[in-house]
Amino acid sequence: MTQAKQILMDRIPENWEVIKLGDIIEYIKGKKPKTLEDKPRNGFLPYLSTEYLRNNEKPKFAIPSDDIVLVEEGELILLWDGSNAGEFFIGKKGVLSSTMVKLWPKREVDQKFLFYILKTKEKFLSAQTRGTGIPHVDKTILKNLKIFLPPLPEQKAIAQILSTVDKAIQKVDEIIAKTERLKKGLMQKLLAKGIGHKEFKDTEIGRIPKEWRVVRVEEVAEVKGRIGWRGYKKTDFVEPGIGAISLGADNITEDNKLNLEELTWISLKKYEESPEIHVKFGDIIMAQRGSLGKVAIIDKDVGKATINPNVVLIKNIEVNNFYLYYVLASPFIKKCILAITSETTVPLLTQQQIRSLKIPVPPILEQQKIAGILSTVDKKLELERKRKEKLERIKKGLMDLLLTGKIRIKNPRD
C-alpha cells in the first residue's frame, strides 16, 4: 500500500486508488487558427472559447488545418490561461482555443467521471496559477494533482448519476432562458404598445398608444438620495441585527431583483438622521454608480432600512409601483441612461437626470394589467431559479458522497 493511500485509507474504499493526474493523462495546448469567421462556412467548426463552452454563446468559426487542435464531443478541456484558469469543461466538437488544453487518459478511465472529480479541484488549481501578467495553470501542480479513482464500473455508475442531475439542470436552464426571452418580448410590446390598442401617436420617446401620456419621473414620484454631509463614518456601522440595514447597488441583482443575502447595518441614530430616505414596501431603488440604472422594487417587508450613497430612493409613487419598476428596468430606459452618461469621465447618474427621465404612462387599470402580466412571468422565473438552486445543492451533495466513496453504488455494471 502506498504512503498516500495509507494516509487516506480511512477516507476512501479499499479498492479505490489514489493517483497523480500526470500518471493517467496527457494533454496538448490549443493553437489560434489563422482564420476566424463570425458566420459558419462549409467545413468550418466552432472555435471553443470559454464563452461558448460556459454560456453557450454564439461561437466564431475556424477551418480545420494541421496548425490547430481538434476536439471531439465529450473530450475533457482545461482553461489554461486567464483569470479563470483551472476551470474544466466537457468539450464540444470544434477547434480548441489557444487559452485551453485538451486532456485525454493514458489508461482506461471514464472521461465523465474524470471531469466530475476534477471539477472538485478547480479552486485549488486556480489558487496555484502562475504568471505576473496573464495567469496560467502550473503544469507541475497539475501533474502532481492527487485524485481518487474507483474501479471502472463504479466510475461509470457515478458519472451516470451525476450526468442525470446535470441533464435536469440543463432542462431548467433552457426553461429559464425561454422565459427570459418571453419576458423581454413582453416588456418591449407591453411598454410600447400596451394592451388592445389600435390608435397610436408619435411622441418624444417614440410611438405609443393614443390614450397614454409621456411624463418625467419627477411628475409621478419623488427621487431622494443620501446627502453628502450625512455620509458614513466607521463608527456608524454596527453588528447585524442591531440597527437598520443600508441598501446599495450590491443589493440589486443583474436581473433587477432585490438581494438581501449580504447586508450592511448602520446605527439607529444614523438611520433616524435621514427620514426622507427611509425605505418602505413598494419603493424603488436605482443605482447611481457602478452598474448604472440597475433597479429593484422593495417587494417585501425589510424592516428598518435606508440607502447608501450609491443608490437613490424612488418613493411616494403616484402610478402603479410595479408598473414604474418595469418601465425603469426596461431596455428603453437602459438606452436612455447610456446616452445620458456615455460622455461623462466618471460614470454617474445624478438625481436630476433620474427625475428628468421621460416614461410612458397608461391609464391606471392598464398599468395594473401590464404589471400583473410581467409579475406572473417573474414569478415563473423565480420558481425555476429556485428549482435550479435545489438541483445544484443535490448535485453538490452527491458529488461529496459519491466521489469520496462515502456512499457506494452496489453492483455497478459496465
C-alpha positions as CSV (number, residue, x, y, z in Angstrom):
1,M,0.0,0.0,0.0
2,T,1.4,3.4,-1.0
3,Q,2.1,6.1,1.7
4,A,-0.6,8.3,0.1
5,K,-3.2,5.6,0.3
6,Q,-2.2,4.7,3.9
7,I,-2.8,8.4,4.8
8,L,-6.2,8.4,3.1
9,M,-7.3,4.8,3.7
10,D,-9.8,5.9,6.4
11,R,-11.5,8.2,3.9
12,I,-11.8,6.0,0.7
13,P,-12.8,2.4,0.0
14,E,-10.1,-0.2,0.0
15,N,-10.4,-1.0,-3.8
16,W,-10.0,2.7,-4.8
17,E,-6.7,4.1,-6.0
18,V,-5.0,7.4,-5.0
19,I,-3.1,8.5,-8.1
20,K,-1.3,11.5,-9.5
21,L,-3.2,13.0,-12.5
22,G,0.0,13.1,-14.5
23,D,0.2,9.3,-14.3
24,I,-3.1,8.8,-16.2
25,I,-3.5,11.8,-18.5
26,E,-1.7,13.6,-21.3
27,Y,-2.6,17.0,-22.7
28,I,-2.0,19.4,-25.6
29,K,-2.4,23.2,-25.7
30,G,-4.7,24.8,-28.3
31,K,-3.4,27.0,-31.1
32,K,-5.1,30.0,-32.6
33,P,-6.3,29.3,-36.1
34,K,-5.3,31.6,-39.0
35,T,-8.9,32.3,-39.9
36,L,-11.8,33.1,-37.6
37,E,-15.3,33.8,-39.1
38,D,-18.4,35.2,-37.4
39,K,-20.6,33.0,-39.5
40,P,-20.3,29.3,-40.3
41,R,-18.9,28.3,-43.7
42,N,-18.6,24.9,-45.4
43,G,-16.1,22.8,-43.5
44,F,-15.6,25.3,-40.6
45,L,-16.0,24.3,-37.0
46,P,-16.9,26.2,-33.8
47,Y,-14.0,27.9,-32.1
48,L,-14.2,26.6,-28.5
49,S,-14.0,29.8,-26.4
50,T,-14.8,29.9,-22.7
51,E,-18.0,31.9,-23.5
52,Y,-19.2,29.2,-25.9
53,L,-18.4,26.4,-23.6
54,R,-19.6,28.0,-20.3
55,N,-22.6,30.0,-21.5
56,N,-23.4,28.5,-24.9
57,E,-22.9,31.9,-26.5
58,K,-22.7,32.2,-30.3
59,P,-19.2,31.0,-31.4
60,K,-16.8,32.1,-34.0
61,F,-15.8,29.5,-36.6
62,A,-12.5,28.2,-37.8
63,I,-11.4,25.9,-40.7
64,P,-9.6,22.7,-39.7
65,S,-5.9,22.6,-40.6
66,D,-2.7,21.0,-39.4
67,D,-2.0,24.0,-37.3
68,I,-4.9,23.6,-34.9
69,V,-6.1,21.2,-32.2
70,L,-9.4,19.5,-32.8
71,V,-11.8,18.4,-30.0
72,E,-14.4,15.7,-30.2
73,E,-17.7,15.7,-28.3
74,G,-17.2,14.6,-24.7
75,E,-13.4,15.2,-24.5
76,L,-12.0,16.9,-21.5
77,I,-10.9,20.6,-21.7
78,L,-9.0,22.7,-19.1
79,L,-8.8,26.5,-19.3
80,W,-5.1,27.1,-19.1
81,D,-4.7,30.9,-19.3
82,G,-6.7,33.8,-17.9
83,S,-8.4,35.0,-14.8
84,N,-10.5,31.7,-14.5
85,A,-7.6,29.4,-15.3
86,G,-8.1,26.0,-13.8
87,E,-11.7,25.6,-14.9
88,F,-12.7,22.3,-16.6
89,F,-15.2,21.7,-19.4
90,I,-16.8,18.8,-21.2
91,G,-15.8,19.5,-24.8
92,K,-17.9,20.0,-27.9
93,K,-16.8,19.2,-31.4
94,G,-14.7,22.1,-32.6
95,V,-11.3,23.9,-32.7
96,L,-9.5,24.2,-29.3
97,S,-8.9,27.8,-28.2
98,S,-5.3,28.8,-27.7
99,T,-6.1,29.5,-24.0
100,M,-7.0,25.9,-23.3
101,V,-5.6,22.4,-23.2
102,K,-7.2,19.1,-24.2
103,L,-6.7,16.2,-21.8
104,W,-7.1,12.5,-22.6
105,P,-6.4,9.4,-20.5
106,K,-3.4,7.1,-21.0
107,R,-5.3,4.2,-19.4
108,E,-9.0,3.2,-19.4
109,V,-10.8,5.8,-17.4
110,D,-14.3,7.1,-17.7
111,Q,-13.9,10.7,-19.0
112,K,-17.1,11.9,-17.5
113,F,-16.1,10.6,-14.1
114,L,-12.7,12.2,-14.5
115,F,-14.4,15.5,-15.4
116,Y,-16.6,15.4,-12.2
117,I,-13.7,14.6,-9.9
118,L,-11.5,17.3,-11.5
119,K,-14.3,19.9,-11.0
120,T,-13.7,19.4,-7.3
121,K,-10.1,20.6,-7.8
122,E,-10.8,23.8,-9.7
123,K,-10.5,26.2,-6.7
124,F,-7.2,24.6,-5.7
125,L,-5.8,24.8,-9.3
126,S,-7.0,28.4,-9.7
127,A,-5.3,29.4,-6.5
128,Q,-2.0,27.9,-7.7
129,T,-1.8,29.7,-11.0
130,R,1.4,31.3,-12.1
131,G,2.4,34.4,-14.1
132,T,2.9,38.1,-13.5
133,G,0.8,39.1,-16.5
134,I,-1.8,36.6,-17.6
135,P,-2.1,33.8,-15.0
136,H,-1.8,30.2,-16.2
137,V,-2.1,26.7,-14.7
138,D,1.2,25.4,-13.2
139,K,1.9,22.2,-15.2
140,T,3.8,20.6,-12.3
141,I,0.9,21.2,-9.9
142,L,-1.5,19.8,-12.5
143,K,0.6,16.6,-13.0
144,N,1.0,16.1,-9.2
145,L,-2.7,16.6,-8.5
146,K,-3.9,13.6,-6.5
147,I,-7.3,12.2,-7.2
148,F,-9.4,9.2,-6.1
149,L,-10.0,6.6,-8.7
150,P,-12.6,3.7,-8.1
151,P,-12.8,0.7,-10.4
152,L,-14.0,1.5,-13.9
153,P,-17.6,0.1,-13.5
154,E,-18.0,2.3,-10.4
155,Q,-16.6,5.3,-12.3
156,K,-19.2,4.8,-15.0
157,A,-22.1,4.4,-12.5
158,I,-21.1,7.6,-10.6
159,A,-20.7,9.5,-13.8
160,Q,-24.2,8.3,-14.9
161,I,-25.9,9.5,-11.7
162,L,-24.2,12.9,-11.8
163,S,-24.9,13.3,-15.6
164,T,-28.6,12.6,-14.9
165,V,-28.7,15.5,-12.4
166,D,-26.8,17.7,-14.9
167,K,-29.4,17.0,-17.6
168,A,-32.1,18.0,-15.2
169,I,-30.2,21.3,-14.5
170,Q,-29.8,21.8,-18.2
171,K,-33.5,21.4,-18.8
172,V,-34.2,24.0,-16.1
173,D,-31.7,26.3,-17.7
174,E,-33.5,26.0,-21.0
175,I,-36.8,26.9,-19.4
176,I,-35.2,29.9,-17.7
177,A,-33.7,31.1,-21.0
178,K,-37.0,30.7,-22.8
179,T,-38.9,32.5,-20.0
180,E,-36.3,35.3,-20.1
181,R,-36.8,35.7,-23.8
182,L,-40.6,35.8,-23.3
183,K,-40.3,38.5,-20.6
184,K,-38.0,40.6,-22.8
185,G,-40.5,40.3,-25.7
186,L,-43.5,41.1,-23.4
187,M,-41.7,44.2,-22.0
188,Q,-40.9,45.5,-25.5
189,K,-44.5,45.0,-26.6
190,L,-46.5,46.0,-23.4
191,L,-44.4,49.0,-22.5
192,A,-44.7,50.5,-26.0
193,K,-48.0,49.2,-27.5
194,G,-50.0,48.4,-24.4
195,I,-53.0,46.0,-24.4
196,G,-55.5,46.1,-27.3
197,H,-54.8,49.5,-28.7
198,K,-55.5,50.4,-32.4
199,E,-54.7,54.1,-32.4
200,F,-51.2,55.4,-31.7
201,K,-49.3,58.7,-31.7
202,D,-45.8,59.9,-32.2
203,T,-44.0,61.3,-29.1
204,E,-40.5,62.4,-28.0
205,I,-40.0,58.8,-26.7
206,G,-41.4,57.1,-29.7
207,R,-44.8,55.8,-30.9
208,I,-47.2,55.0,-28.0
209,P,-51.0,54.4,-27.7
210,K,-53.1,57.5,-28.2
211,E,-54.6,57.3,-24.6
212,W,-51.1,57.3,-22.9
213,R,-49.2,60.2,-21.5
214,V,-45.5,61.0,-21.5
215,V,-44.2,62.3,-18.2
216,R,-41.0,62.8,-16.3
217,V,-40.3,60.5,-13.4
218,E,-40.4,63.6,-11.0
219,E,-44.1,64.1,-12.0
220,V,-45.2,60.7,-10.6
221,A,-42.6,60.1,-7.9
222,E,-40.0,61.6,-5.5
223,V,-36.4,60.9,-6.1
224,K,-34.2,61.0,-2.9
225,G,-30.6,60.3,-2.2
226,R,-28.2,60.3,0.7
227,I,-27.0,63.9,1.3
228,G,-23.2,64.1,1.2
229,W,-22.7,65.5,4.7
230,R,-24.7,62.6,6.0
231,G,-22.4,60.0,4.6
232,Y,-21.0,57.2,6.6
233,K,-18.2,57.0,9.2
234,K,-16.7,53.9,10.6
235,T,-18.4,54.4,13.9
236,D,-21.8,54.3,12.1
237,F,-21.6,50.6,11.3
238,V,-23.0,48.1,13.7
239,E,-23.3,44.4,14.1
240,P,-26.0,42.6,12.0
241,G,-29.5,42.8,13.5
242,I,-28.7,45.7,15.9
243,G,-29.6,48.8,13.9
244,A,-31.0,49.3,10.4
245,I,-30.0,47.9,7.0
246,S,-28.5,50.2,4.4
247,L,-29.2,49.1,0.8
248,G,-26.8,49.8,-2.0
249,A,-26.1,48.7,-5.6
250,D,-24.8,45.4,-4.3
251,N,-28.3,44.6,-3.1
252,I,-29.6,44.8,-6.7
253,T,-29.0,41.7,-8.9
254,E,-28.1,41.9,-12.6
255,D,-31.7,41.0,-13.4
256,N,-33.0,43.8,-11.3
257,K,-34.2,41.9,-8.2
258,L,-33.7,42.8,-4.6
259,N,-30.9,40.8,-3.0
260,L,-30.8,40.6,0.8
261,E,-28.2,37.9,1.2
262,E,-25.4,40.2,2.3
263,L,-26.4,43.3,4.2
264,T,-24.7,46.3,5.8
265,W,-26.1,47.6,9.1
266,I,-25.8,51.1,10.5
267,S,-26.8,52.5,13.9
268,L,-30.4,53.6,14.6
269,K,-29.1,57.1,15.3
270,K,-27.7,57.3,11.7
271,Y,-30.9,55.8,10.4
272,E,-33.1,58.3,12.1
273,E,-30.9,61.2,10.9
274,S,-32.4,60.9,7.4
275,P,-36.1,60.1,7.5
276,E,-36.6,61.2,3.9
277,I,-34.7,58.1,2.7
278,H,-36.3,55.5,4.9
279,V,-37.2,52.6,2.7
280,K,-40.7,51.2,2.6
281,F,-42.6,48.4,0.8
282,G,-43.3,49.4,-2.8
283,D,-40.4,51.9,-3.0
284,I,-37.8,51.5,-5.8
285,I,-34.0,51.8,-5.5
286,M,-31.8,52.7,-8.5
287,A,-28.1,52.5,-8.8
288,Q,-26.3,55.8,-9.4
289,R,-22.8,54.4,-9.6
290,G,-21.2,51.2,-10.8
291,S,-23.9,49.3,-12.7
292,L,-25.8,52.4,-13.6
293,G,-29.5,52.2,-13.8
294,K,-29.9,48.8,-12.1
295,V,-33.3,48.9,-10.3
296,A,-35.1,46.9,-7.7
297,I,-38.6,47.2,-6.1
298,I,-38.9,46.6,-2.4
299,D,-41.4,43.7,-2.7
300,K,-41.2,42.5,0.8
301,D,-41.1,43.9,4.4
302,V,-37.4,44.8,5.0
303,G,-37.9,46.3,8.4
304,K,-35.9,49.5,9.3
305,A,-33.9,50.3,6.1
306,T,-32.2,53.2,4.4
307,I,-29.9,53.6,1.4
308,N,-26.2,54.3,0.9
309,P,-24.7,57.0,-1.4
310,N,-24.6,54.6,-4.4
311,V,-28.3,54.4,-5.0
312,V,-31.3,56.7,-5.0
313,L,-34.7,56.0,-3.5
314,I,-37.8,56.5,-5.6
315,K,-40.8,56.9,-3.3
316,N,-44.3,58.4,-2.9
317,I,-45.1,56.9,-6.3
318,E,-48.4,58.1,-7.8
319,V,-48.6,55.4,-10.5
320,N,-48.7,51.6,-10.1
321,N,-45.4,50.9,-8.3
322,F,-44.7,47.7,-10.2
323,Y,-45.5,49.3,-13.5
324,L,-43.0,52.1,-12.8
325,Y,-40.4,49.4,-11.7
326,Y,-40.8,47.5,-15.0
327,V,-40.5,50.7,-17.0
328,L,-37.3,51.7,-15.2
329,A,-36.0,48.2,-15.7
330,S,-36.8,48.2,-19.5
331,P,-34.2,48.2,-22.3
332,F,-35.7,51.6,-23.4
333,I,-34.7,53.3,-20.1
334,K,-31.3,51.5,-20.1
335,K,-30.7,53.0,-23.5
336,C,-31.6,56.5,-22.3
337,I,-29.3,56.2,-19.3
338,L,-26.4,55.1,-21.6
339,A,-27.0,58.1,-23.8
340,I,-27.0,60.4,-20.7
341,T,-23.8,59.1,-19.1
342,S,-21.7,58.0,-22.1
343,E,-19.8,61.3,-22.3
344,T,-19.0,61.5,-18.6
345,T,-15.5,60.7,-17.3
346,V,-16.7,59.1,-14.1
347,P,-19.9,57.1,-14.7
348,L,-22.6,58.7,-12.5
349,L,-26.3,59.0,-12.8
350,T,-27.4,62.1,-10.9
351,Q,-30.7,62.5,-9.1
352,Q,-31.8,65.2,-11.5
353,Q,-31.1,63.0,-14.5
354,I,-33.3,60.3,-13.0
355,R,-36.0,62.8,-12.2
356,S,-35.9,64.0,-15.8
357,L,-36.2,60.6,-17.4
358,K,-39.3,60.5,-19.7
359,I,-41.6,57.5,-19.4
360,P,-44.9,56.4,-20.9
361,V,-47.9,56.3,-18.6
362,P,-51.1,54.4,-19.5
363,P,-54.4,54.7,-17.5
364,I,-54.2,53.1,-14.1
365,L,-56.1,49.9,-14.9
366,E,-53.8,49.2,-17.9
367,Q,-50.8,49.9,-15.7
368,Q,-52.1,47.2,-13.3
369,K,-52.7,44.7,-16.1
370,I,-49.2,45.2,-17.6
371,A,-47.6,44.9,-14.2
372,G,-49.6,41.8,-13.5
373,I,-48.6,40.1,-16.7
374,L,-44.9,40.8,-16.1
375,S,-45.1,39.9,-12.4
376,T,-46.5,36.5,-13.4
377,V,-43.5,35.9,-15.7
378,D,-41.2,37.0,-12.9
379,K,-42.8,34.5,-10.5
380,K,-42.2,31.8,-13.1
381,L,-38.6,32.8,-13.4
382,E,-38.2,32.8,-9.6
383,L,-39.7,29.4,-9.3
384,E,-37.4,27.9,-11.9
385,R,-34.3,29.6,-10.4
386,K,-35.2,28.1,-7.0
387,R,-35.6,24.7,-8.7
388,K,-32.2,25.1,-10.3
389,E,-30.6,26.0,-6.9
390,K,-32.2,22.9,-5.3
391,L,-30.8,20.7,-8.1
392,E,-27.4,22.2,-7.7
393,R,-27.5,21.5,-3.9
394,I,-28.4,17.9,-4.7
395,K,-25.6,17.6,-7.2
396,K,-23.1,19.1,-4.7
397,G,-24.2,16.7,-2.0
398,L,-24.0,13.7,-4.4
399,M,-20.5,14.7,-5.6
400,D,-19.3,14.9,-2.0
401,L,-20.7,11.5,-1.2
402,L,-20.0,9.6,-4.4
403,L,-16.6,11.0,-5.4
404,T,-15.1,10.2,-2.0
405,G,-16.7,6.8,-1.5
406,K,-18.8,7.8,1.5
407,I,-21.7,6.2,-0.3
408,R,-21.1,3.2,-2.6
409,I,-23.1,2.1,-5.6
410,K,-24.0,-1.6,-5.2
411,N,-23.1,-3.9,-8.0
412,P,-22.2,-1.3,-10.7
413,R,-22.1,-2.7,-14.2
414,D,-20.4,-1.7,-17.4
